[in-house]
Amino acid sequence: MERRDLALLPKAHLHLHFTGSMRHSTLVELALRHGVRLPEALVSEWPPALRATDERGWFRFQRLYDLARSVLQRPDDLIRLVLETAEDEAAEGSGWLEIQVDPSGYQSRFGGLTPTLELVLEAARRAEEATGVGIGVIVAANRTRHPLDAKILARLAAQYAGRGVVGFGLSNDERRGRPYEFEGAFRIAARAGLLLAPHGGELQGPESVRPCLELLHADRLGHGVRSVEDPRLVEQIARLGVTLEVCPASNVSLGVASSAAEVPVRTLFEAGVPMALGADDPLLFGSRLVTQYELARSEHGFTDEELAALARSSIHGSAAPEAVRKRLLAGVDDWLAAPA
């Protein structure tokens, strides 16, 4: 079987969280600099042993994420994070990145919601210039907070539509905060022409996915892997052309699947569901984008032609400008045409 270098395969990365994109070495360095004491799970025992299939496991995961976020204390820290993330993306063949951020998680240190978002956008602009990786920002609301907070974030995202913000999302524990509570926020984002990308179908099954499609009118769905529990729902996703942001290593780390082989990548692919593989939170799960493609190859028997199809799907499902899409799609064809 032909096996080309997956780091050379042009692709788009559509599911990456802001703090979770940080390099582990940077986390440790910034913690020392700012006097932040990290638990051993984020230092000597990294990557941490995680699970999120119960409330206690999710609480621990979220606590580790919040501790990691606490090392980002100065504007230069945010600028460094985005630059290093873009450098890592470039090394893995990602020519377009959409990074999710909830500005409310950082606003106390950076002067409020608007200054925080503007700092993130400035960091993205600098990183794009330095690396050549295109970057779009997805403003993500926290479903464990009040829906009015989500509306505030949606209005903020709408103000910066076309100026670096490309989408609006909904993250955190999907067992809390029902999608219908956030319809108003998603309507605001939709009117601004933003791509709609809520999380669903990770910690819960089809009952979490349907309202994201029917009430929030998702263009993409963060995770969505448990939609396979209802074949008719899978058919609906394929018919609508909703791209699933599938994160194999994350699914295993959080206990959604017992092994990478059990993540339904092959099932969804053969059902005609558009997919974009993602790393979710490399800082906590210990692997980046290329590893997700390697898992599709090693655990699901994906050929180079099928891996190229996954890369094309990630590009088509993105909010990348047309010129970037054409360049990346041409690169996928070149990768496939080159000798293994």
N, C-alpha and C positions, 0 to 999 in steps of 0.2 A: 504493500500500500504506500502511495506517495505521501510524504510527510514534510511539508514546507514549514519554514520558521514562522510560528504564529506571532512573534513580536514584529514581524515585517508585514503582517496582514493589516491593511488600513481598516479602521473601524471607528465607531462612535461609542462613547461611554455615557450612558444615560441614567445610571443609578449610582450616585456617589454622594454621600453626605459630607458636609463641610468639615467638622472636626474629625470625623471618621476617615478623612482622606490623609490625615497627617502621618508623616513618617514616624516610626517608633523612636528612632534616634533623636528626632526633633522634640518629641514629647519629653523624653528624659532630660534633654539639654535645657529646654525652657522651664521645666519643673525646678531644676537646680538653680537656674538664674533667678527665678521669681520666688523661691522658697516654698514651693508647693510640694507637700509630702504625698507621694503616690503609693498606693498599695502594691504589694509584691506582684499581684496579678497583672499590673501594668509595667513591672520592671523585670525582676528576675524570673518570674513565672509567665512571662508574655510568650505567645498570645494566651489570654485567659481562657479557662474552661468556662463555657457559657451554656445556658439554656434559657428558653423564654416561653416554654409551653405552659407555664403556670405563672401566677402573679409574682411570686417570690423571685423566680428566675428572671422575669422581665425587669423587676425592680433593681436587681443587681446589675443587669446589663445597662440599664439607664443610669445608674449611679456611677458606673465606670466611665460612661460617656461624659457625664457631667463633670467628673473629676478631670478628665482629659481636657475638656473645654476650658477649665479654670486656668490652664497655663497660658491661654491666649489673653494677655493683659495689655499689650501695647499695639498700636497700629502696625508697627514693623513685624510683629508676630503674625498677624493676619496676612500681610503682604508676603512674608516668607512662606507661610503655609500654602498659599495659592501658587506661588512660583514653583515650589518643590513638587507640588501635585502635578502641575503642568509638565514639569521635566519628567516625572515618572510616566505620565500619559504618553509623552512623545517617545520614550524608550520602549513602550509597549505597543506602538503602532496606532495609538488613538489620535486621530486628527481633529476630533471635535469632542468636547466635554460639556456636559450639563451638570452643574454642581448644585445640590440642594442646601439651602440655608434658611433657618428660622431666625430672623434678625432680633427677635425678642429675647433670645437666649444670650445675646451679646451686648444688648443695648445699654446695660448699666455701666459698662466699662467704656463705651465708645460714643456716649453723648446722645443716645436715643435711637429710635427705629430708623429714621431717615439717614442720619450720619453713619450709622452702622452699615446700612445697605449701600450707601455711596462709597464707603471704604472698601467693601467687598467688590463692588463693581470696578473701582480703581485698581484694586489688586488683580482682578481678572484681566483688565486692559493691559497692565504691565506684563503679566505672565504671558499673555497672548503675543505681545510684541517680542518678548524674549525667547519664546520657544516655537512659535508658529502654530501652536495648538489653539484652535478656536474655542472660546469658552462662553457659554450662556449660563445665566443664573436662574434657578428655579426657587422662588420664594415659597417655603413650605410652612403651612400652619400646623400647630400642635393639636391633635384631636383630643388630648386630655385637658385642654383649656376651654374657656367659654367660646361658643361660636361667634360672639361679638369680636373677640380678639382676631379670629380668622377673617372677619370682614375688614377690620383695620388693616391687616396684612394684605388682603386682596386689593384694597384701594391703593396701598403703597406700591404693590407690584404693578398695578395698572398705570400708575404715574410714570413708571420706568420701562413700560413696554416699548420695545424698539430701541431702548438705550441700555441694553445689556441684560435685562430681564426677559426671559423667553417663555416662562411657564409658572404655573401655580400648583402647589401640591398639598398633601395632607398626610402627615406621618405620625409616628409614635404608636402606642398599643391600640390595635384596631378593635380590641374587645371593649374599648371605651370610646365614647364619642361616635354616635351613629351617623352615617353619611347624610341622612336627611337634615340633620342639624346644621350642615354646612352648605346647603343648597344656595343660600344667599351669597356666601362668599364666592362660590364657584360661578355664579351668574355674573358677578362683578368682574371676575377674571376673564370670563368668556367674552363679555362685551368689549374688553380691551384687546381681544384677539390673542390672548395668551393660551399656550398649550396647557391642557388640564391633565394632571398626573397624580391622582391620589394613590395611597397605598391600599391594598386589599388582597384577600386570598392568601395570606401568609399564616397568621395565627388563627384565623377562622376560615371556614370553607366557603362554598358558593353563596351562602347568605350574606357574606361580606362583599362579594364581587358584584352581584346583581345591582344593588343600589348605586354602586360607583358608576356602572354603565348607564342605568336608567334614570337616576336622579342627578348625578354629578356630571354626566355626559363625558366620561373620561376619554381622552385621546390615547392615553397610555395608562397602564396600571402597574404600580410598584409591586413586584412579586407576582401575585395572581396564580401561583402554581397549584393551589388547592382547587382551582376551578375544574381540574380533571375529575373531581368527585361527582361531577354532573356533566355527562357527555353533551347534553343539549346546550349547556352553558358554554362549553368549549366551541361548539358549532356557532353559537351566537357571537362569541369573541372573534372567531375567524371571519365570519360574515361581515361584521362591523369593521374589521381591520384594525382593531385596538391592539397596540403593541404591548406585550408583557415584558417587564423588566425583570428578568430571571437571574437570581443571584445564587448559584449552586453552593459555593463555600459557606455563604451566610446561612442558607437553609440548614446545612448540616450542623454548623456551630450552634445555632439556636434551637436545634432539636425538631425543626419542622420536618426534616427527613433524617433517617438514621445513617445514611451514607449518600455520597454523591451519585451513586448508581440509582438511588431511589428518587432523586429529583426528576420530575417528569419531562425532561428536556426533549427526549425522543418522541414521547407521546404527543406533546404540544406541536412539535415541528411537523410530524406526519399528519396532524389534523389541520395544518395550514394556518396555524396561529403565528402572527408576526412576533418575533422575539428579539430582545436586545439583552445580551448577557451583561451583568454588572457585578461590581465588587462590593457594593453596599458600604461597608466600613472597614477598609483594610487595617486600620489601626487596631481594631478589636478582633478581627477575624484572621489576620496574618497573611492575606493573599490579595493580589491585585488583579487587573483585568485579564492578562494573558492566562493566568491560572484557570479562569473560568472556561476559556476556550480549550485549554488542555484537558480539563475534566470532561468536556463534551466529546473530545477525541478519545480519551482513554476509557471513560466509563460508559459512553453511549455509542461508541463506534462511528462517530461522525467522520466522513471522508473530507478531504480538502475542499471538494466542491460544496459539500454541505456546510462546512465552516465558513466558506466564502459567502454562502447564502445567508448565514447568521449575521455576518458582518454587513452585508447589504441591507438586511432588515434593520439593523441598528441605525444605519445612515438614513434610510427612508423614514424611520420612526422619530427622527430627531427634528429639532427646530433650526438646524444649520442652514445658513444662507445657500441659495441655489448653487453659487459658484463653488462653495466648499463641498456640497454634496457631489457635484459632478467630478471634482478632483478626487475625492475619496473613492467614488464608485469606479472611476477609471483605474485607480490604484489597486482595487480589489481584482479587476480583470487582469491587470499586469501581474499581480501576485500569483494568480491561478495559471497564467500562461507561462510563467517561469518554471524551469526544471526544479524538481523536488531536491 
